[in-house]
Amino acid sequence: MKERQASLDHFRVAAALLVAAIHTSPLASFWAEGDFWLTRVLARLAVPFFFMVSGYFLAKSQWKSLPRFLKKTALLYGISILLYLPLNLYANNVAPGEWVRAVLLDGTFYHLWYFPAVLLGALVAFGLSRLRLRASLPLAGLLYLVGLGGDSYYGLVSALPWAKAMYDGLFHVVSYTRNGLFFAPLFLLLGAAGLRWRPRFSLAGLLLSLAAMSGEAFWLRSLGAQRHDSMYLFLPVCSVFLFSLLLSRNQGQDRAARTFSMLFYVLHPWCIVLVRGGAKLLGLEGLFVENSLGHFLAVAALSGAVSALPLLLQRGKPSQTGRAWRELDLAALHHNAAALQRRLGPRCRLMAVVKADAYGHGAVPVAKALQREKVRAFAVATLEEGVALRKRGIRGTILILGYTAPFQSGALARWRLTQAVVEEDYARRLSAQGKRVRVHLAADTGMHRLGIPAEDLEAFRRVYQLPHLKIEGVFSHLCAADSAAPEDAAFTQHQAEAFRRLCRRLEEAGCPAGQTHLLASYGIFSLPTGEYAFARAGIALYGVGSGSGCPQPPVELWPVLSLRARVAAVHSLAPGETAGYGRAFRAERPTRLAVVAIGYADGLPRDLAQRGGQVLLHGRHAPIVGRLCMDQLLVDVTDLDEVRGGNIATLIGRDGASLITAEELAGQCGTITNELLSRLGRRLGLCLLE
């Protein structure tokens, strides 16, 4: 079985090369028909693929990432416009009066049409996606058919006077129907649909539809019907089968391939100019200009070198996925934040708990992703965690839920952090430092951990009278909200009532409670939320439950984290041979053991094998055996095919149709997901899936 790879990102590179082929016609000097097929048939799959992969990832975030996508694309388009401005001025390509149309619709250089097309197309596709798939795809298909009449089929359709008049009028507004209204929406929505079939079926469909599209293209060419040749009837069919084939092998991402292909696409026309100019200067036009294949190879080599330069400068940086890593699905994080905020309603805002490195997920990338979703309140456990977020540009309220030594009040003030007041004496010592510090007062409603006793109103009033403390809120914590047992549910209600009573008494005493918050993840699911300013979402934000005995959330949440590691080596053992520390594993049959590069120093328990731990390899379960090492573990892969070094093992997450959940692994480890995820080692890499 072949290893799954980041097929979508890898094909981006091939697609960028195909686009360069369109603009250089590699076979034109040798075989006109072959060059037509390469550049006007096969290469026409490249741009639809780019649209489809954008639609696929937009849909994975339920289109929540659309504003960020539009912003990033518009920024790249703006940079590209400036990059090609010298060539435009030199060649006088765009008349001053046509710049608005060029920027908004046609692109300011011949390959830059893609950017306004994907910007407009994404908005159109988003609007259509509000309908059901059965309605949105036919509507996008209808737009494509209209565009088809102004592209490859123009010579046939324009025989109808009304059609010719319609298209001729349209071409006063846009130069081509290959644009964001007629062309892009269909492929964006086909990518969003994420259609996936068995690889053999997809490959057969791709070959048959490509043959049909080839016949269609040569037939239209023989008729002289093509005004342009970007759109064919069989192009969407071909693209769907290609995308399905790539999806069936896709796992993770390759940011280097993504960056390289983007730079290659943007820069290759400049490289065409440089190759032609350099060949003329050196007297090598016969080899690198008149020879079409030599021209293509020179342009591809120069474009590749320039595009690879930023990546080469980062060669010394270790790969995040070289050994063992956490993989974060940011689309799932966005989904969970939105689902929880809907649960909270408009009056109560989400406070994201990102302590303990965001429960092992990576506090900075999680906070940055949530900040883009307009989350403006975060909770951490320590001063160091709060400062680390501020240093990385996280704005809004950052509440330290744990203890900070009063003599560090200067750091609290400098970094604009909000400190929890853990008891009355602590408040006095913090105030005595003479620094103006934002605080939230912790109220003990029955957990007896941190906080001023909720019934001691006079203690709260004394704290309100202390100088230098800017009291912005009051909060408490529920200790049994994750239990459905009647006595625990009653105690939770008792805590909630004690907190409401405290807030009411504070207001009556002239001590405004300000930003109140009581509910954490399970409280959000079991109690009313509208009376509080914030709700502190921790484990729920990451799409997992604390344990198997906890109540199921009333909203759909998606797991954010996957845990993966590389196979370092595979060994064969004869019956009776042993492996690992203490010779803890003994082969009872001819056995193949895979050494996976993750161990107890990465946060896994040393006795995971004895607890029934498993990994996924090639979509199948394989048992962990022997005794975990600090940096490796052993997996029995005797019943799996073709496991070899470099393969990816999944300890948490999905591989093909198989899944190991964080709850399942935590149960095997005899703990809850909160502990398991929080102790995942910092030396693990971190891979972000947009």
C-alpha positions in Angstrom: 0.0 0.0 0.0 1.4 3.4 -1.0 1.9 6.0 1.7 -0.5 8.9 1.7 1.1 12.2 1.0 0.2 15.9 0.8 -1.0 15.2 -2.8 -3.0 18.5 -3.1 0.0 20.6 -2.3 2.4 18.5 -4.4 0.1 18.8 -7.5 0.2 22.6 -7.1 3.8 22.4 -8.4 2.7 20.4 -11.4 -0.1 22.8 -12.1 2.2 25.8 -12.0 4.5 24.1 -14.5 1.5 23.4 -16.8 0.6 27.1 -16.6 4.2 28.0 -17.6 3.8 25.5 -20.5 0.7 27.4 -21.7 2.8 30.6 -22.0 5.9 29.0 -23.6 4.4 26.3 -25.9 7.2 23.7 -25.3 6.5 21.5 -28.4 5.6 24.2 -30.9 8.9 23.9 -32.8 8.5 20.2 -33.3 4.8 19.1 -33.2 2.0 21.5 -33.5 -0.8 19.0 -32.6 1.2 17.7 -29.6 1.8 21.2 -28.4 -1.9 22.0 -28.8 -2.8 19.0 -26.7 -0.3 19.8 -24.0 -1.0 23.5 -23.7 -4.7 23.8 -24.7 -6.0 20.5 -23.3 -3.9 18.9 -20.5 -2.7 22.2 -19.1 -6.2 23.5 -18.9 -6.6 21.4 -15.8 -4.2 23.6 -13.9 -6.3 26.6 -13.1 -9.5 24.7 -12.3 -7.4 22.6 -9.9 -6.3 25.9 -8.1 -9.9 26.9 -7.8 -11.0 23.5 -6.5 -8.3 23.3 -3.8 -9.3 26.8 -2.6 -13.0 25.8 -2.5 -12.1 22.6 -0.7 -10.3 24.3 2.1 -12.9 27.1 2.3 -15.7 24.5 2.7 -13.6 22.7 5.4 -13.9 25.8 7.5 -17.6 26.1 6.6 -16.6 29.3 4.7 -15.6 30.9 8.0 -12.1 31.5 6.5 -13.4 33.4 3.5 -12.6 36.9 4.8 -9.0 35.8 5.6 -8.7 34.1 2.2 -10.0 37.2 0.4 -7.6 39.5 2.3 -4.5 37.3 1.7 -5.4 36.9 -2.0 -6.0 40.6 -2.5 -2.7 41.4 -0.8 -0.9 38.9 -3.1 -2.7 40.4 -6.1 -1.7 43.9 -5.1 2.0 42.9 -4.8 1.8 41.2 -8.2 0.3 44.3 -9.8 3.2 46.4 -8.5 5.7 43.7 -9.6 4.5 43.8 -13.2 3.9 47.5 -13.3 7.3 48.2 -14.9 6.5 45.7 -17.7 3.1 47.2 -18.2 4.6 50.7 -18.5 7.4 49.5 -20.8 5.0 47.7 -23.1 2.1 50.1 -22.6 -0.1 47.0 -22.2 -3.0 48.7 -20.4 -4.4 52.0 -21.4 -5.0 54.4 -18.4 -8.7 54.4 -19.0 -8.8 50.5 -18.8 -6.9 50.1 -15.5 -10.1 49.8 -13.4 -11.4 47.0 -15.6 -8.0 45.4 -15.7 -7.7 45.4 -11.9 -11.2 44.3 -11.1 -11.9 41.8 -13.9 -9.1 41.0 -16.4 -5.9 41.2 -14.4 -3.2 43.8 -15.2 -0.9 41.1 -16.8 -1.9 38.1 -18.8 -1.5 35.6 -16.0 -2.9 37.8 -13.2 -6.5 37.3 -14.4 -6.6 34.4 -11.9 -6.6 36.8 -8.9 -9.7 38.9 -9.7 -11.3 35.7 -10.9 -10.8 33.8 -7.6 -11.8 36.9 -5.6 -15.1 37.4 -7.4 -15.6 33.7 -7.9 -15.2 33.0 -4.2 -17.9 35.6 -3.3 -20.3 34.1 -5.9 -19.5 30.6 -4.8 -20.1 31.6 -1.2 -23.5 33.0 -2.1 -24.5 29.9 -4.0 -23.2 27.7 -1.2 -26.0 29.0 1.1 -28.3 26.9 -1.1 -28.2 23.1 -1.0 -25.5 21.4 -3.1 -28.2 20.2 -5.5 -29.1 23.7 -6.2 -25.8 25.5 -6.0 -23.9 23.2 -8.4 -26.5 23.4 -11.2 -26.6 27.2 -10.9 -22.8 27.4 -11.1 -23.0 24.9 -14.0 -25.4 27.2 -15.8 -23.0 30.1 -15.4 -20.2 27.9 -16.8 -22.4 27.0 -19.8 -23.0 30.7 -20.5 -19.2 31.3 -20.3 -18.6 28.3 -22.5 -20.5 30.0 -25.3 -18.1 32.9 -25.2 -15.0 30.7 -25.1 -14.4 27.5 -27.0 -17.9 27.4 -28.5 -18.1 31.0 -29.5 -17.8 30.2 -33.2 -20.8 27.9 -33.0 -23.0 30.0 -30.7 -22.3 33.3 -32.4 -24.2 31.9 -35.5 -27.3 32.9 -33.5 -27.8 36.7 -33.9 -29.1 37.2 -30.4 -26.3 35.2 -28.9 -23.6 37.1 -30.9 -25.1 40.4 -29.8 -25.2 39.3 -26.1 -21.6 38.1 -26.1 -20.3 41.1 -28.1 -21.9 43.3 -25.5 -20.4 41.3 -22.7 -16.9 41.6 -24.2 -17.2 45.4 -23.9 -17.1 44.8 -20.2 -14.8 41.8 -19.8 -12.2 40.5 -22.2 -13.0 36.8 -21.6 -15.7 34.7 -20.1 -12.9 32.8 -18.3 -13.4 34.9 -15.2 -14.8 35.0 -11.7 -18.5 35.0 -12.8 -18.7 32.3 -15.4 -15.6 30.1 -14.8 -14.4 30.1 -11.2 -17.7 29.5 -9.2 -18.3 26.0 -10.6 -14.8 24.8 -9.8 -14.8 26.4 -6.4 -18.0 24.6 -5.5 -16.8 21.3 -7.0 -13.8 21.6 -4.7 -16.1 22.4 -1.8 -18.1 19.3 -2.5 -15.0 17.2 -1.9 -16.2 14.3 -4.0 -14.1 11.3 -3.4 -14.2 7.9 -5.0 -12.0 4.8 -5.0 -8.6 5.6 -6.6 -9.0 3.1 -9.4 -12.4 4.5 -10.3 -11.1 8.0 -10.2 -8.1 7.2 -12.4 -10.3 5.4 -14.9 -12.7 8.4 -15.0 -9.9 10.8 -15.4 -8.4 8.9 -18.4 -11.8 8.5 -20.1 -12.9 12.1 -19.5 -9.4 13.4 -20.6 -9.8 11.4 -23.8 -13.2 12.9 -24.3 -12.0 16.4 -23.7 -9.1 15.9 -26.1 -11.6 14.8 -28.8 -13.8 17.8 -28.0 -10.8 20.2 -28.2 -9.5 18.9 -31.6 -13.0 18.9 -33.0 -13.6 22.5 -32.0 -10.1 23.4 -33.4 -11.0 21.8 -36.7 -14.1 23.9 -36.9 -12.3 27.1 -35.9 -14.9 27.7 -33.3 -12.7 28.7 -30.4 -12.6 32.4 -29.5 -10.4 31.2 -26.6 -9.7 27.7 -25.3 -10.0 27.7 -21.6 -13.4 26.1 -21.2 -14.7 22.7 -22.4 -17.7 20.7 -21.7 -15.6 17.9 -20.3 -13.3 20.1 -18.3 -15.4 20.0 -15.1 -15.7 16.2 -15.4 -12.0 15.8 -15.9 -11.2 18.1 -13.0 -13.6 16.3 -10.6 -12.0 12.9 -11.3 -8.5 14.4 -10.9 -9.4 16.0 -7.6 -10.9 12.8 -6.3 -7.8 10.9 -7.2 -5.6 13.5 -5.4 -7.9 13.5 -2.3 -7.7 9.8 -2.0 -4.0 10.1 -1.4 -3.9 13.4 0.4 -2.8 13.6 4.0 -1.5 16.7 5.7 0.2 19.5 3.8 3.5 20.6 2.4 3.9 24.4 2.9 7.1 24.4 1.0 5.4 23.0 -2.1 2.5 25.5 -1.6 4.9 28.5 -1.4 7.0 27.3 -4.3 4.0 26.9 -6.6 2.6 30.3 -5.7 5.9 32.0 -6.4 6.4 30.1 -9.6 3.0 31.1 -10.9 3.5 34.7 -10.1 7.1 35.1 -11.2 7.3 32.9 -14.4 6.2 35.7 -16.9 9.1 37.9 -15.5 11.4 34.9 -16.1 10.1 34.6 -19.7 11.2 38.3 -20.2 14.6 37.7 -18.6 15.3 34.5 -20.6 14.5 36.2 -23.8 16.5 39.3 -22.9 19.4 37.3 -21.7 19.4 35.0 -24.8 19.4 38.1 -27.0 22.3 39.6 -25.1 24.3 36.4 -25.2 23.5 35.5 -28.8 21.7 32.3 -27.7 18.3 33.1 -29.2 18.4 30.0 -31.4 18.7 27.7 -28.3 16.6 29.5 -25.7 14.0 31.4 -27.7 13.5 30.0 -31.2 13.8 26.4 -29.9 10.4 26.1 -28.0 11.5 23.3 -25.8 14.8 25.0 -24.9 12.7 28.2 -24.1 10.4 26.3 -21.8 13.2 24.5 -20.0 15.1 27.8 -19.5 12.0 29.5 -18.2 11.1 26.6 -15.9 14.7 26.4 -14.6 14.9 30.1 -13.9 11.4 30.3 -12.4 12.2 27.3 -10.2 15.4 28.7 -9.0 13.9 32.1 -8.1 10.9 30.4 -6.4 13.1 28.0 -4.5 15.4 30.8 -3.2 13.2 31.7 -0.2 12.9 28.0 0.7 16.6 27.4 0.4 17.3 30.3 2.8 15.2 28.3 5.4 16.9 25.0 4.8 18.6 25.0 8.2 15.2 25.2 9.9 14.0 21.7 11.2 10.9 20.4 9.6 7.8 20.4 11.9 6.8 16.9 10.5 10.3 15.3 10.4 9.9 13.1 13.6 6.7 13.5 15.6 4.2 16.3 15.6 0.8 17.7 16.5 -1.4 18.5 13.6 -4.0 21.3 14.1 -7.1 21.5 12.0 -7.8 25.3 12.2 -11.0 24.8 10.3 -12.2 22.6 13.1 -11.1 25.2 15.7 -13.0 27.9 13.8 -16.1 25.7 13.6 -16.0 25.0 17.4 -15.5 28.6 18.3 -18.5 29.6 16.2 -20.7 26.7 17.5 -19.9 27.6 21.1 -20.5 31.3 20.5 -23.9 30.5 19.0 -24.6 28.5 22.1 -23.7 31.4 24.3 -25.9 33.9 22.5 -25.2 37.6 21.7 -24.8 38.8 25.3 -22.2 36.4 26.5 -18.8 36.3 24.8 -16.3 33.5 24.4 -13.2 33.6 26.6 -10.8 31.1 25.1 -8.8 29.1 27.6 -5.3 28.6 26.2 -3.4 27.7 29.3 -1.0 24.7 29.3 0.0 25.6 25.7 -3.7 25.6 24.7 -4.1 22.1 26.2 -1.1 20.9 24.1 -2.4 22.4 20.9 0.0 25.4 20.8 -1.2 28.6 22.6 0.1 31.1 20.1 -1.3 29.6 16.8 -4.6 28.8 18.6 -4.9 32.4 19.9 -3.9 33.9 16.6 -6.5 31.8 14.8 -9.2 32.7 17.3 -8.2 36.4 17.2 -9.0 36.3 13.4 -12.4 35.0 14.4 -12.9 38.1 16.6 -12.3 36.4 19.9 -11.0 39.1 22.2 -10.6 37.4 25.6 -8.2 34.7 26.6 -7.4 32.9 29.8 -4.0 31.5 30.8 -2.6 30.0 34.0 0.7 31.9 34.4 2.4 35.2 33.9 4.8 33.6 31.4 1.9 32.3 29.3 0.3 35.7 29.2 3.5 37.5 28.3 4.2 35.0 25.5 0.8 35.8 23.9 1.4 39.5 24.1 4.8 39.2 22.6 3.2 37.4 19.6 0.6 40.1 19.0 -2.4 38.8 20.9 -4.7 41.7 21.8 -7.7 42.0 24.1 -8.2 40.7 27.6 -5.6 38.1 28.8 -6.7 36.8 32.2 -4.2 34.9 34.4 -6.3 32.4 36.3 -3.4 31.2 38.5 -1.0 32.7 41.0 1.4 35.5 40.1 3.8 36.7 42.8 2.8 40.3 43.8 6.4 41.5 43.3 5.8 40.8 39.5 3.0 43.4 39.4 5.2 45.6 37.2 5.2 42.9 34.5 1.4 42.6 34.8 1.1 46.3 34.2 3.6 46.5 31.4 2.0 43.7 29.4 -1.5 44.8 30.2 -2.5 41.5 31.7 -5.4 40.9 34.0 -4.7 39.0 37.2 -7.0 36.8 39.2 -7.2 37.8 42.9 -6.9 34.5 44.6 -7.7 35.6 48.2 -8.1 38.9 50.2 -4.5 38.8 51.6 -3.2 38.4 48.1 -5.2 41.5 47.0 -3.6 43.6 49.8 -0.1 42.4 48.9 -0.7 43.1 45.2 -2.0 46.6 45.9 0.9 47.3 48.1 3.3 47.1 45.1 1.9 50.5 44.0 1.4 49.4 40.3 -1.9 50.0 38.5 -3.0 46.4 37.8 -6.2 45.1 36.1 -7.8 42.3 38.2 -10.7 39.9 38.2 -11.8 38.8 41.7 -12.1 35.0 42.1 -15.0 33.9 44.3 -15.0 30.6 46.1 -18.6 29.2 45.6 -17.7 25.7 46.9 -14.7 24.3 45.1 -12.4 25.5 47.9 -9.4 26.0 45.7 -8.8 29.7 45.0 -11.0 32.7 45.7 -12.6 34.8 48.4 -15.5 33.0 50.0 -18.7 34.1 48.1 -20.6 34.6 51.3 -18.1 37.1 52.8 -19.4 40.3 51.3 -17.3 42.4 53.6 -14.1 40.8 52.4 -15.1 41.8 48.8 -15.9 45.3 49.9 -12.5 45.7 51.5 -10.8 44.6 48.3 -12.8 47.1 46.3 -11.4 49.8 48.5 -7.8 49.0 47.9 -5.8 51.4 45.8 -4.0 50.5 42.5 -6.3 47.6 41.7 -8.6 48.2 38.7 -11.3 45.6 39.3 -12.9 44.8 36.0 -14.7 41.5 36.8 -15.7 38.8 39.2 -15.7 35.1 38.5 -16.0 31.6 40.0 -15.5 28.0 38.9 -17.8 25.1 38.9 -16.3 21.8 40.2 -18.8 19.2 39.1 -20.4 20.5 36.0 -19.1 17.6 34.0 -21.1 15.1 36.0 -24.7 14.2 35.4 -25.1 12.6 38.8 -28.1 14.1 40.6 -26.1 15.2 43.7 -23.4 16.8 41.4 -26.1 18.6 39.4 -27.6 19.9 42.6 -24.2 21.1 43.8 -23.6 22.9 40.4 -27.0 24.7 40.8 -26.0 25.6 44.4 -22.7 27.1 43.1 -24.5 29.0 40.3 -27.0 30.5 42.8 -24.2 31.5 45.2 -22.4 33.3 42.4 -25.6 35.1 41.3 -26.3 36.1 44.9 -22.8 37.5 45.3 -23.0 39.6 42.1 -26.4 40.9 43.2 -25.1 41.9 46.6 -22.0 43.5 45.2 -24.1 45.7 42.9 -26.4 46.6 45.9 -23.3 47.6 47.9 -22.0 49.9 45.2 -19.3 47.5 44.0 -20.0 46.8 40.3 -19.2 43.2 39.4 -18.3 44.2 35.9 -17.3 41.3 33.6 -18.7 38.3 35.3 -18.0 34.7 34.3 -18.8 31.4 35.9 -19.2 28.8 33.1 -16.4 26.6 31.7 -16.8 24.0 29.0 -19.4 21.8 30.7 -21.1 24.7 32.3 -21.8 26.1 28.9 -23.7 22.9 28.0 -25.7 22.6 31.2 -26.6 26.1 32.5 -28.1 29.3 31.1 -25.4 31.7 29.7 -27.1 35.0 29.0 -26.5 36.5 32.5 -22.7 36.4 32.2 -20.3 38.6 30.2 -17.9 35.7 29.4 -17.8 31.9 29.3 -14.5 30.2 29.6 -14.3 27.5 26.9 -11.4 25.1 27.4 -11.4 21.5 26.4 -14.7 21.9 24.4 -13.0 24.5 22.2 -10.6 21.8 21.0 -13.5 19.4 20.1 -13.0 16.7 22.7 -14.6 15.6 25.9 -12.8 15.3 29.2 -13.6 11.6 29.4 -16.0 8.8 28.5 -18.2 9.4 31.5 -18.8 13.1 30.8 -22.1 14.2 29.2 -22.2 14.6 25.4 -22.3 18.3 24.3 -25.5 19.5 22.8 -23.6 21.1 19.9 -21.5 19.4 17.2 -17.8 19.9 17.9 -14.9 18.7 15.8 -11.5 17.4 17.1 -8.8 19.9 16.4 -5.6 17.9 17.1 -4.1 14.9 15.5 -0.9 13.3 16.8 1.4 11.7 14.3 5.0 10.3 14.1 7.3 8.8 11.6 8.4 5.2 11.4 12.1 5.2 11.9 12.9 1.6 11.0 11.3 -1.8 10.5 12.8 -5.0 11.9 12.0 -8.7 11.4 12.0 -11.1 14.4 12.0 -14.8 14.5 9.8 -16.7 17.0 11.3 -16.5 20.5 13.3 -13.3 19.8 12.7 -10.3 22.1 12.7 -6.5 21.7 12.9 -3.4 23.8 13.9 -2.6 27.3 13.5 -5.5 29.7 13.0 -7.7 26.7 9.3 -6.9 27.3 8.2 -8.1 23.9 8.7 -11.7 22.8 7.8 -12.8 19.3 5.4 -15.8 19.2 5.6 -16.0 15.4 7.6 -14.5 12.6 7.1 -10.8 13.4 7.8 -7.4 11.9 8.2 -4.5 14.3 8.1 -0.9 13.3 10.0 1.6 15.4 8.0 4.8 15.7 9.8 8.0 16.7 7.7 9.1 19.7 8.0 8.2 23.3 7.3 9.0 26.9 9.3 12.2 26.7 6.7 13.4 24.3 3.9 12.9 26.8 2.8 9.3 26.4 2.7 6.9 29.4 5.5 4.3 29.5 3.1 1.4 29.9 0.9 2.4 27.0 1.4 -1.0 25.3 0.2 -2.9 28.4 -2.9 -0.6 28.4 -3.9 -1.6 24.9 -2.4 1.3 23.0 -2.5 1.3 19.2 -1.5 3.4 16.2 -2.9 3.7 12.7 -0.7 2.9 9.7 -2.0 3.0 6.2 -5.5 3.3 7.7 -5.3 0.2 9.8 -4.9 -0.4 13.5 -1.6 -1.9 14.8 -0.8 -2.7 18.4 1.9 -1.0 20.4 4.1 -3.6 22.0 6.9 -3.9 24.5 7.9 -1.0 26.8 7.9 2.6 25.6 11.3 4.3 25.4 11.9 7.9 26.0 12.0 8.7 22.3 10.6 5.6 20.5 7.9 2.9 20.7 7.4 -0.4 19.0 4.5 -1.4 16.9 3.6 -4.9 15.6 3.1 -4.5 11.9 3.2 -8.2 10.9 -0.3 -8.1 9.5 0.2 -4.8 7.6 1.6 -4.5 4.1 4.6 -2.5 3.0 5.3 -0.6 6.2 8.7 1.1 5.9 10.8 3.9 7.3 9.3 7.3 6.8 5.7 6.1 6.9 3.4 8.1 9.1 1.8 6.5 12.2 -1.3 8.2 13.8 -1.7 8.0 17.6 -4.6 10.5 17.7 -6.7 11.4 14.7 -8.0 9.9 11.4 -6.1 7.9 8.8 -8.4 6.9 6.0 -11.6 5.4 7.4 -10.0 4.6 10.8 -10.0 6.9 13.8 -8.3 7.0 17.2 -9.9 9.7 19.4 -8.2 11.6 22.2 -10.9 10.3 24.5 -10.0 6.7 23.5 -6.3 7.2 24.1 -6.9 9.0 27.4 -9.0 6.2 28.6 -6.3 3.7 27.8 -3.9 5.9 29.7 -6.2 5.9 32.7 -6.7 9.7 32.7 -8.8 12.5 31.1 -8.1 14.2 27.8 -7.2 17.5 29.6 -4.2 15.8 31.2 -3.2 13.7 28.2 -3.2 16.6 25.8 -1.7 19.1 28.2 1.4 17.0 28.8 2.2 16.5 25.1 5.9 17.5 24.9 7.0 20.9 23.6 9.6 19.1 21.4 6.8 17.8 19.2 6.5 19.7 15.9 3.4 21.7 15.1 1.7 21.5 11.7 -1.2 23.9 11.0 -3.9 22.8 8.5 -5.7 25.9 7.2 
